[in-house]
C-alpha cells in the first residue's frame, strides 16, 4: 500500500481483482470486459483530495470546478497539492470571495487544523484498517462516512470498501441485479459478499455501468 497515494498510480491488485470478480459474479463477468483497460488512478495528496471533496459538496460539478480554481489561486497551490498552512493563513473574507459558503470555510479550516495538528495520522494509515481511518476522517467537520469511503476508494485505493450510502451504487445494483427494482442496503450488502475482498473494484465497475466516463474524485 505504500505507493498508493503517488501521482497517477493504479492499484497493483486491479488485474487480480478483475479475475476474481469475473469468476465469482455473473454481472461482473459481463461488465468488466466492456471497459477494457480503464483503471482507477490516485492523483492528489490526502489534504488536497479532502479539501476538494468539501468544496464540491451540494453544488454542480461545473460550479465546484469554478470555486476550486479560485480557491487554488488563493492558496497558491498546484492542482494536486495544497498546504494546510496556506489555508489557515487566509482570512474568512478572502475564502468567502472565492465563492465558498460560510460553512465550507469553517470545514476547510477545521480540515487544515486537523492536518496541521497531526490529528490525522497520514503516515500510519497504511498500517490502519478501513474503519480506523474512517473514524479519524469523520471527526473532521464536513466529512461524513460517504466522503470518507470515497477517500478510501479513490485516494488510499483500499480494495474492499462498499459505500452503502452511495445512491449510484444502489441504483447500479438495482439495474444490474434486480431488473430495476429498488434494493435495500441489506440486499446490496448481500450482493457485495460475492465481491469480497475486492468490493471497491466491483463498485467502480457498477458506477461505470451507469456512466461510461471514469469517476473523478
Secondary structure, 3 states (H helix, E strand, C coil): CCCCCCCCECCCCHHHHHHHHHHHCHHHHHHHHHCCCCCCCECCCHHHHHHHHHHCCCCCHHHHHHHHHHHHHHHCCECCECCHHHHHCCCHHHHHHCCCCHHHHHHHHHHHHHHHCCCCCHHHHHHCCHHHHHHHHHCCCCCCHHHHHHHHHHCCCCCCCCCCCCHHHHHHHHHHHCCCCCCCHHHHHHHHHCCCCCHHHHHHHHHHHHCCCCCCC
